[in-house]
Each structure stands twice: as structure tokens, then as C-alpha cells.
Amino acid sequence: MKKIIILCLLLPFLAQSQNTPIKKTVKQIKIDEKDPVQSVFKWVATNVKYDVKKLKKITKTGNRSTTQTVDERINDVLRTRRGVCQHYSELFAALMTELGYEAKVVTGFTNKTNIAGENTSLGHAWNAVKVDGTWKLYDATWAAGGVRDGEKFIKNYNPQWYDVHPKEMIRTHIPFDPMWQLLEKPVSYQRFLEFQFVSDYPATLNYKELIEAHLTKKEVDQYEDALNRSKTLGKGNALLEQWAQMIHANVVIMKKNEVIYAQNEKVTARNEQINVLNKGVTLMKSVTDLFNQYIKVKNKQFKDKRWTESRLKNTMEKLQNQSKEALTIYNSIQTDDVQLRAMINERIKHASQTMKRINTEAQFINQKFR
């Protein structure tokens, strides 16, 4: 079975943190009850330093892919207090989720070298958080400060990137999935790259309903929908094309895995049914063995004194009860498997025939010792 590796520049996902470091961190943050979102946002922006070394490595290789899980990356940034945009956004989303908010990591790109000093060809990540029923946009990375001469991170908290209006955010940030522009008239990738922020989208995009429906869907359907929505905005840049290729590749793998999972579930269910069938077979073997012992005693005209009237009647009762139990077991197995169904029917036929013979002998014993 192929393992799905979700790379950095994929569809934003709902952050679900259940790890202890996040819980501990939430307790350490001095949260203003009037605006808990701002308290967490400022804490992330002021307590995490931009990782210049990682930026250089990513810039050199052009590769942000990782085999780490989200929780592993979050734990790393909490331990080192360093990271790039992915770490800022994942940490902020995890902390907000821990506080009971719906939080998303939004991936896309910017139309200029951003404040933190990241190359726009590498893409960017920020956040969408649902606050009081409304989705809002945040960029903790850009709020943290910037990189001087590509060498040194300069800490400089900038609240401008807290709760940014969608019409302002689109001037610098464009998500791969147009739904996360949070605009009824999303801007195309080409207009964004040309610094023209007037939409020529042919219809009104009800992003609120789209998001609500999106969150209820399976992950593979979320990916596919995001890819389809992105196509409505036309062509963009190489980064958008790379993202689309990765999304498509993951959708293909996930769908193949769904087939494999379904097949495995069928095999597991069949094995469980066979185990039940074998339980009935084992019970009927015990019935057959005991019944054959009785027949041998009967054929010798009950000369074996160990087989008393009481033992004979108890044997018949035991054989009748076990036969009934075996039939109940066989009839309890529900399956569409033709081969297995044939096996079950054969066992039911055998058990019914055996039970008929047992009942005949039980009547004989009752008459004999009347």
C-alpha cells in the first residue's frame, strides 16, 4: 500500500492539536478575555524568531517538503522558538484550535518579497480563523518582523497583519484555493501578479457556504474541490502549477488507497465471518462425535452399562441444544460473498440433517424408557 506524503504546499487543513506542549503553551499565554485571538497572535509573533538558516536552505533547494507530522513541527517550534511561515501558521492554528476556535492554515503565494524576507517563489502560509461566526485573516510571520540583508532576523511586531480585511490581504497574499480569499468576487492569479486587484470573476462566490460545506467533506474531496476551484481563476505562476500537480498526485494516491482500504475492510469482514463459521463448524464436530458414540452404543443394543437411561436422555438433550446453537451461528452470518454463502448454506444443510436424525433418536430413547 502506498503511503501518502502531504507536502508543505498543499490544501490548507484544519489544525487539530491534542498534544501536551500546546496545552501547556496555552496556559502560559496571558490571554485577554476581550480579545483572546489577538493575545495568541501577538504571543506567536513575538515569541518565535524567523529561522534564517532554514530560509537559506529552502531558498537554495527550493524544497519545503517534509516528512514530519504537524504535531512534530509544532513541538519543534515550541522547543526551538524558531521557524518559517509554515511553523508560525501551524502553531497559531493549533493554539486557536486548543481554545475552541476553527482555525485553518492557508497556503498560497505573495506578489513581492515579503516582509520576513522570504522569496515569493517558495510560497507562503498564513491563517484563517473563525471568530464570532466570521472568518478572518492573519499573518503571524509578517507580524513578527523581517530579515535584514538576508542574514539576520529583526524582531519588530507589526499588528497590521492581525485581522486583515480580505480586500487588503489580496493586495499582497493570494491563496491557492480562491475560497480562502474570503471575497465574493475573487481576484485571478494573473491580475494579482500584475498588481491589478479588480476581479473579473463571472459569478458571485458564496465563500461562507463553501467553507462550511468544505469542512464536512473527506480530505480527498477537499483536495479535489480546491483544485477545481483554483482552475476557475485561470493560470498563475510556476508555484501554482506545482501546487496543482501535487494536489492532483495526492488525490490519485488517496483514491487508490480508498479502494485498497475498502478491499481490506471486505477481507477483514470476511475473515470475521469465517471465524464465526468455524465456531459453528467446531460445535457441529463435537455434536457429530458425540452422536457417533451414541450410534455405536445403540448398534450394540445398549449393552454398555455406562450408558444409563439418564445418560442417554442427557446426551440427546445436549445434542439437540448444540445443534440448535450451531444453526443459530450459521444463520447469523450475513454476507454477499457467493463462495462463503455457499459454504454457510452447506453447513446449514448438514446441521439440519444431523438435527433431524438427533430428534428421531431422541424420540426413540423417550419411547424406549417410557
Secondary structure, 3 states (H helix, E strand, C coil): CCCCCCCCCCCCCECCCCCHHHHHHHHHCCCCCCCHHHHHHHHHHHHCEECHHHHHHHHHHCCCCCCCCHHHHHHHHHHHCEECHHHHHHHHHHHHHHCCCEEEEEEEEECCCCCCCCCHHHCEEEEEEEECCEEEEECHHHHHEEEECCCEEEECCCHHHCCECHHHHCCCEEECCHHHHCCCCCCCHHHHHCCCCCCCCCCCCCHHHHHHHHHCCCHHHHHHHHHHHHHCCCCCCHHHHHHHHHHHHHHHHHHHHHHHHHHHHHHHHHHHHHHHHHHHHHHHHHHHHHHHHHHHHHHCCCCCCCCCHHHHHHHHHHHHHHHHHHHHHHHHCCCCCHHHHHHHHHHHHHHHHHHHHHHHHHHHHHHHCC
